[in-house]
Amino acid sequence: MRPIICFLFFFLCSFLSSYAQVNPLSVFERDPDTTASAFEVIRIKDIKLKYVPRGAKLTSPVTVLNRIKPILKKYKRFVPHSFWDKTNQFALNINEVAFVNWNAGGDNSVSALANMKFNRNYKFRYLNWNNELRLRYGLNAQEGRQLRKTDDQIRFASTFGFRKDTITNWYYSVKANFNTQFSNGYKYPNRTTPISRFMAPGYLFLGAGTSYIPDGKKFNLYISPVTQKATFVLDEDLSEQGVFGVEKGEHTFMEFGFLVTNSWEKEVLKNVLMNHRISLYSDYLQSFGNIDVDWELNFLLKVNKNINANIGSHVIFDDDIKFDEVADADGNIVDPGIPKIQFKQLLGVGLNYAF
């Protein structure tokens, strides 16, 4: 049995040596530093095998440029997530009526209303900061009379809120509102004596309270038990008349009271968007119980991305704005008049562009 094992071992060594093309005897060498003794040190040489393994693939390190294909698909650049939500909208509604040999009669007229809206809202965990700027201006040109203003508004609102955790929808809030107009307002057909101007009146609300802002819904309820309202009349002529609640000759009128505001935007039907905004204010010191109301309700009917119809109403009641003033022959005011409900209705079809 032992001779057979020795024969197989010798045959295996011969086969491996012939396959690797290396002489197994030349692998070992004697250490020249060893001296004659009872034992010798034998080292193994560092020999590189001459054969190439079957799995190896030899490639040239030179890059051939004519084999490179251009990238046809454009990949979008990575944009980091922003906690700011912004909206820029411009709308232009135009109404036109023209008559040619019309037996029923009528005057040619053109009306235009421009509306711009800018929103900058920030929301991250405990913080919520909403900013909105609205600009509106409308004109009407009718055959046989001069150009008239139909709408005029500058409105800015900013609310900063902080909540104690990410579960609750109630925020501790600070709010600022500012309202005024662009140009002079007249009681037509009188075009010589303006009844309002830029910053005459101008309204500034500044207060602190709490806000209810649910996630995923365009709903905002603000309640402030401490709000200061400032009314500005910076025009000298209007200031001398003592309009909008200011004393004669004064330019500002301060009030301190309770403010509740609410805004809500919702798609009530398919392609019908409702926009609601209301402000209720009552003064503690001079006229507690009299509530100043400013309410807007609009319905936006979308035809497509850039064409829509707008139906809206605006109601204002302010105890400091009087109507039906009575004066004697010398110009002295006998009866300052009474406050009345102011109502405005809008209907138009036009273009809407978001950018």
C-alpha positions as CSV (number, residue, x, y, z in Angstrom):
1,M,0.0,0.0,0.0
2,R,2.8,2.4,0.9
3,P,4.5,2.1,-2.6
4,I,1.2,3.1,-4.3
5,I,0.9,6.2,-2.1
6,C,4.4,7.3,-2.9
7,F,3.9,6.8,-6.6
8,L,0.7,8.9,-6.6
9,F,2.5,11.7,-4.6
10,F,5.4,11.7,-7.1
11,F,3.0,11.8,-10.0
12,L,1.0,14.7,-8.6
13,C,4.2,16.7,-8.0
14,S,5.4,16.1,-11.5
15,F,2.0,17.2,-12.9
16,L,1.9,20.4,-11.0
17,S,5.4,21.3,-11.8
18,S,4.9,20.8,-15.5
19,Y,1.6,22.8,-15.4
20,A,3.2,25.8,-13.6
21,Q,6.4,25.5,-15.7
22,V,8.4,25.9,-12.5
23,N,11.1,23.5,-11.4
24,P,10.2,22.5,-7.8
25,L,13.8,21.9,-6.9
26,S,14.8,25.5,-7.9
27,V,12.2,26.9,-5.4
28,F,14.4,26.1,-2.4
29,E,17.8,27.6,-1.8
30,R,20.4,27.2,1.0
31,D,20.9,30.1,3.3
32,P,24.6,31.2,2.8
33,D,24.7,32.6,6.4
34,T,24.3,29.3,8.0
35,T,27.4,27.6,9.3
36,A,28.1,23.9,9.3
37,S,26.1,22.4,12.0
38,A,23.7,19.7,12.6
39,F,21.0,21.5,10.7
40,E,20.7,23.9,7.7
41,V,18.2,26.8,7.0
42,I,16.3,26.4,3.7
43,R,14.5,29.4,2.3
44,I,11.8,29.5,-0.3
45,K,12.5,31.8,-3.3
46,D,10.1,34.5,-4.5
47,I,9.3,33.1,-7.9
48,K,6.7,34.6,-10.2
49,L,4.6,31.9,-12.0
50,K,4.9,32.1,-15.8
51,Y,1.5,30.9,-16.6
52,V,-1.6,33.1,-16.8
53,P,-4.7,31.8,-14.9
54,R,-7.7,31.1,-17.1
55,G,-10.0,33.6,-15.3
56,A,-7.7,36.6,-15.8
57,K,-8.7,39.3,-18.4
58,L,-6.1,41.5,-19.8
59,T,-7.4,45.0,-20.8
60,S,-5.6,48.0,-22.1
61,P,-5.5,51.0,-19.7
62,V,-5.8,53.4,-22.8
63,T,-9.3,54.8,-23.1
64,V,-10.6,54.9,-26.6
65,L,-12.7,58.2,-27.0
66,N,-14.6,57.1,-30.1
67,R,-16.3,54.4,-28.1
68,I,-17.8,56.8,-25.6
69,K,-21.5,57.7,-26.2
70,P,-22.9,61.1,-25.1
71,I,-25.5,61.3,-22.4
72,L,-28.8,62.0,-24.0
73,K,-31.0,62.0,-20.9
74,K,-30.7,65.1,-18.7
75,Y,-30.7,64.4,-15.0
76,K,-32.3,66.8,-12.7
77,R,-30.0,68.5,-10.2
78,F,-30.5,67.7,-6.6
79,V,-32.6,70.5,-4.9
80,P,-32.5,70.5,-1.1
81,H,-35.9,70.6,0.5
82,S,-37.2,74.1,1.5
83,F,-39.5,74.9,4.3
84,W,-40.7,78.0,2.5
85,D,-43.9,77.8,0.4
86,K,-44.3,80.7,-2.0
87,T,-47.1,81.8,-4.4
88,N,-47.1,84.5,-7.0
89,Q,-50.3,85.1,-8.9
90,F,-51.5,87.8,-11.3
91,A,-55.0,88.0,-12.6
92,L,-56.6,90.4,-15.1
93,N,-60.4,90.5,-15.6
94,I,-61.8,92.5,-18.6
95,N,-65.4,93.2,-19.3
96,E,-66.4,94.9,-22.5
97,V,-69.7,96.0,-24.1
98,A,-69.9,97.5,-27.6
99,F,-72.9,98.7,-29.6
100,V,-73.3,99.5,-33.3
101,N,-76.7,100.8,-34.5
102,W,-78.3,99.1,-31.5
103,N,-82.0,99.9,-31.4
104,A,-82.4,99.3,-27.7
105,G,-79.7,101.8,-26.9
106,G,-76.7,101.7,-24.6
107,D,-73.2,103.1,-24.1
108,N,-70.0,101.4,-25.0
109,S,-67.9,100.5,-21.9
110,V,-64.7,98.7,-20.9
111,S,-63.8,97.6,-17.4
112,A,-60.6,96.1,-16.2
113,L,-59.6,94.7,-12.8
114,A,-56.0,93.7,-12.0
115,N,-55.3,91.5,-9.0
116,M,-51.9,90.4,-7.6
117,K,-51.3,88.0,-4.8
118,F,-48.0,87.1,-3.1
119,N,-47.6,84.5,-0.4
120,R,-44.4,83.6,1.6
121,N,-45.1,80.9,4.2
122,Y,-42.6,79.1,6.4
123,K,-43.4,76.0,8.4
124,F,-41.0,73.8,10.3
125,R,-41.8,71.8,13.4
126,Y,-42.7,74.4,16.1
127,L,-42.6,77.5,13.9
128,N,-45.2,78.9,11.4
129,W,-44.8,82.2,9.7
130,N,-47.4,83.3,7.1
131,N,-47.1,86.4,4.9
132,E,-49.5,87.7,2.3
133,L,-49.6,90.8,0.1
134,R,-52.7,91.6,-2.0
135,L,-52.9,94.4,-4.6
136,R,-56.1,95.3,-6.5
137,Y,-56.9,98.1,-8.8
138,G,-59.9,98.4,-11.2
139,L,-60.9,101.0,-13.8
140,N,-64.0,101.6,-15.9
141,A,-64.2,103.6,-19.2
142,Q,-67.7,104.4,-20.5
143,E,-68.7,106.4,-23.5
144,G,-69.6,109.9,-22.6
145,R,-67.9,110.1,-19.2
146,Q,-64.5,110.2,-17.8
147,L,-62.4,107.3,-16.5
148,R,-63.6,106.0,-13.1
149,K,-62.0,103.8,-10.4
150,T,-63.9,100.7,-9.5
151,D,-61.6,99.0,-7.0
152,D,-58.5,100.0,-5.0
153,Q,-56.8,98.0,-2.3
154,I,-53.4,97.4,-0.7
155,R,-53.5,94.7,2.0
156,F,-50.6,93.1,3.9
157,A,-50.8,90.5,6.7
158,S,-48.1,88.7,8.6
159,T,-48.6,86.1,11.4
160,F,-45.8,84.5,13.3
161,G,-46.7,81.5,15.5
162,F,-44.9,79.1,17.9
163,R,-46.3,75.8,19.3
164,K,-45.0,73.7,22.2
165,D,-45.0,70.4,20.3
166,T,-45.6,69.0,16.8
167,I,-48.9,67.4,17.7
168,T,-51.1,70.4,18.6
169,N,-52.5,72.7,16.0
170,W,-52.7,75.7,18.4
171,Y,-49.9,78.3,18.2
172,Y,-48.9,81.3,20.3
173,S,-49.1,84.1,17.7
174,V,-48.2,87.7,16.9
175,K,-50.1,89.3,14.0
176,A,-49.8,92.5,12.0
177,N,-52.3,93.8,9.4
178,F,-52.0,96.8,7.2
179,N,-54.6,98.2,4.8
180,T,-54.8,101.3,2.5
181,Q,-55.3,102.3,-1.1
182,F,-53.3,103.5,-4.2
183,S,-55.1,106.6,-5.5
184,N,-57.7,109.2,-4.7
185,G,-61.3,108.1,-4.3
186,Y,-64.3,110.3,-5.3
187,K,-68.0,110.4,-4.9
188,Y,-68.8,110.4,-8.6
189,P,-69.7,112.5,-10.6
190,N,-67.8,114.9,-8.3
191,R,-64.1,114.6,-9.3
192,T,-62.7,117.7,-7.5
193,T,-63.0,116.8,-3.9
194,P,-61.5,113.4,-2.9
195,I,-63.1,111.5,-0.1
196,S,-60.1,109.2,0.4
197,R,-56.4,109.1,-0.5
198,F,-53.3,107.0,0.0
199,M,-52.9,106.6,3.7
200,A,-56.2,108.4,4.3
201,P,-57.3,106.2,5.6
202,G,-54.7,103.6,6.5
203,Y,-55.2,100.9,9.1
204,L,-52.6,99.1,11.1
205,F,-53.5,96.2,13.5
206,L,-50.9,94.8,15.8
207,G,-51.5,92.3,18.5
208,A,-50.8,88.9,20.2
209,G,-53.0,85.9,20.8
210,T,-53.4,82.3,19.6
211,S,-53.9,80.7,16.2
212,Y,-55.5,77.4,15.1
213,I,-53.7,76.2,11.9
214,P,-54.5,72.5,11.1
215,D,-52.0,70.6,9.0
216,G,-52.9,70.0,5.4
217,K,-55.7,72.5,5.3
218,K,-55.7,76.1,4.2
219,F,-57.5,77.3,7.3
220,N,-56.3,79.9,9.8
221,L,-58.2,81.1,12.9
222,Y,-56.6,83.9,14.9
223,I,-58.0,85.1,18.3
224,S,-56.3,88.1,20.0
225,P,-57.6,89.7,23.2
226,V,-55.0,92.4,23.0
227,T,-54.8,94.2,19.7
228,Q,-54.1,97.8,19.0
229,K,-55.7,99.4,16.0
230,A,-54.2,102.6,14.5
231,T,-56.2,104.7,11.9
232,F,-54.0,107.1,9.8
233,V,-55.3,110.1,7.9
234,L,-52.2,111.8,6.5
235,D,-54.0,114.1,4.1
236,E,-54.4,117.6,5.5
237,D,-57.8,118.4,4.0
238,L,-59.3,115.1,5.1
239,S,-57.7,115.5,8.5
240,E,-59.3,119.0,9.0
241,Q,-62.7,117.3,8.2
242,G,-62.2,114.8,11.0
243,V,-63.2,111.8,9.0
244,F,-62.6,108.1,9.6
245,G,-62.7,108.6,13.4
246,V,-59.8,111.0,13.9
247,E,-60.3,114.4,15.6
248,K,-60.2,117.5,13.5
249,G,-56.6,118.4,12.7
250,E,-55.3,115.1,13.9
251,H,-53.6,112.4,11.8
252,T,-54.0,109.3,13.9
253,F,-56.6,107.6,16.0
254,M,-55.7,104.8,18.4
255,E,-57.9,102.0,19.7
256,F,-57.3,99.0,21.9
257,G,-59.6,96.0,21.6
258,F,-60.4,92.4,20.7
259,L,-59.7,91.0,17.2
260,V,-60.8,87.7,15.5
261,T,-59.7,86.9,12.0
262,N,-60.3,83.8,9.9
263,S,-59.2,82.7,6.4
264,W,-60.2,79.6,4.6
265,E,-59.6,78.3,1.1
266,K,-61.3,75.1,-0.1
267,E,-62.4,73.5,-3.4
268,V,-66.2,73.2,-2.7
269,L,-66.9,71.7,-6.2
270,K,-64.7,70.4,-9.0
271,N,-62.9,73.5,-10.5
272,V,-64.7,75.8,-8.0
273,L,-62.4,77.3,-5.4
274,M,-63.8,79.2,-2.4
275,N,-61.8,81.9,-0.7
276,H,-63.1,83.4,2.5
277,R,-61.6,86.0,4.8
278,I,-63.2,87.8,7.7
279,S,-62.0,90.3,10.4
280,L,-64.0,91.2,13.5
281,Y,-62.8,94.0,15.8
282,S,-64.3,95.6,18.9
283,D,-62.7,98.4,21.0
284,Y,-62.6,98.1,24.8
285,L,-62.3,101.7,25.7
286,Q,-64.7,103.9,23.6
287,S,-67.2,101.7,21.9
288,F,-67.1,98.2,23.3
289,G,-69.8,96.1,21.7
290,N,-69.7,97.8,18.4
291,I,-68.0,95.3,16.0
292,D,-66.1,96.5,12.9
293,V,-66.6,93.9,10.2
294,D,-64.5,93.3,7.1
295,W,-65.6,90.2,5.2
296,E,-64.6,89.0,1.7
297,L,-66.0,85.9,0.0
298,N,-64.9,84.9,-3.5
299,F,-65.5,82.0,-5.8
300,L,-63.0,81.1,-8.5
301,L,-64.3,79.1,-11.4
302,K,-61.5,77.5,-13.3
303,V,-61.9,77.0,-17.0
304,N,-58.3,75.9,-17.5
305,K,-54.9,76.7,-16.1
306,N,-54.9,80.3,-17.3
307,I,-58.6,81.3,-17.8
308,N,-61.1,81.6,-15.0
309,A,-64.1,83.4,-13.8
310,N,-64.4,85.2,-10.5
311,I,-67.5,85.9,-8.4
312,G,-67.0,87.8,-5.2
313,S,-68.4,90.1,-2.6
314,H,-66.9,92.5,0.0
315,V,-68.8,93.8,3.1
316,I,-67.4,96.5,5.4
317,F,-69.0,98.0,8.5
318,D,-67.0,100.5,10.5
319,D,-68.5,102.5,13.3
320,D,-66.0,105.3,12.7
321,I,-67.0,105.8,9.0
322,K,-70.1,108.0,8.9
323,F,-72.5,108.7,6.0
324,D,-75.2,111.3,5.3
325,E,-73.4,114.1,7.1
326,V,-75.4,117.4,7.5
327,A,-73.8,120.8,7.5
328,D,-75.3,124.3,7.9
329,A,-74.9,127.3,5.6
330,D,-71.6,128.3,7.2
331,G,-70.1,124.8,6.7
332,N,-70.4,123.7,10.3
333,I,-71.4,120.1,10.7
334,V,-74.8,119.8,12.4
335,D,-75.2,116.1,12.1
336,P,-72.1,113.8,11.7
337,G,-74.2,111.1,10.1
338,I,-74.5,107.4,10.9
339,P,-72.4,104.3,10.0
340,K,-73.8,102.2,7.2
341,I,-73.0,98.8,5.7
342,Q,-70.6,99.1,2.7
343,F,-71.2,96.4,0.1
344,K,-69.3,95.6,-3.1
345,Q,-70.0,92.8,-5.7
346,L,-67.6,91.6,-8.3
347,L,-68.1,89.5,-11.4
348,G,-65.5,89.0,-14.1
349,V,-63.8,86.6,-16.5
350,G,-60.1,86.9,-17.3
351,L,-56.6,85.5,-17.3
352,N,-54.7,84.0,-14.4
353,Y,-50.9,83.6,-14.4
354,A,-48.8,82.0,-11.6
355,F,-45.0,82.5,-11.5
